[in-house]
């Protein structure tokens, strides 16, 4: 998997590249990442990449020319344009199924927003998809890039030492995950549930499934309702 990141702060992505599962995945060749500094594609001595918006208003806008040049440089370097994603609060909220879909994409280009925004012509002509982390505004898209890259890369076969663990995470099963415990069996008067110490795998799995349902119903009723609707639709189709 190849990931190119177009950003005004490439050094932040460089540090992220060395961390944990993501770092091991890059070091082992499961994925490759290159950062591209937007200022390298500015056309003046002072590396200006932003300007005031037409029509007035507060804030600055990243100009189209350095962004077009950056995307063109990526395409020339990789010999293809890749799937181009703009990280913006106006995008579709990023979900686990997006990570599962995008990890199957051989080449992804992430554009990190900055300032008030980017020239609309870049979005109209170059961007394939817009992604958001949620209904809030960050100073730039770098944190969003961290999240998207991490969510994708950890799904690559071999990125996590136990691939089965990613299949039982919170969102792949459609529910929040069950609580987990480790040694000691009792800590400050709080005991691990007896069923987890029983050695009866079927009972343990039944307990965990019930915990997933109860936890999701309380903490994320929206996910619980969606999960139950899915079960009802599946039952209807099987009749």
Secondary structure, 3 states (H helix, E strand, C coil): CEEEEEECCHHHHHHHCCCHHHHHHHHCCCCEEEEEEHHHHCCCCCCCCEEECCCCCCCEEECHHHHHHHHHHHHHHHCCCCEEEEEEEEEEECCHHHHHHHCCCCEEEEEECECCEECHHHHHHHCCEEEECCCCCCCECHHHHHHHHHHHHCCCCCCCCCHHHHHCCCCCCCCCCCCCCCCCCEECCEECCHHHHCCCHHHHHHHHHHHHHHHHHHHCHHHHHHHHHHHHHHHHHHC
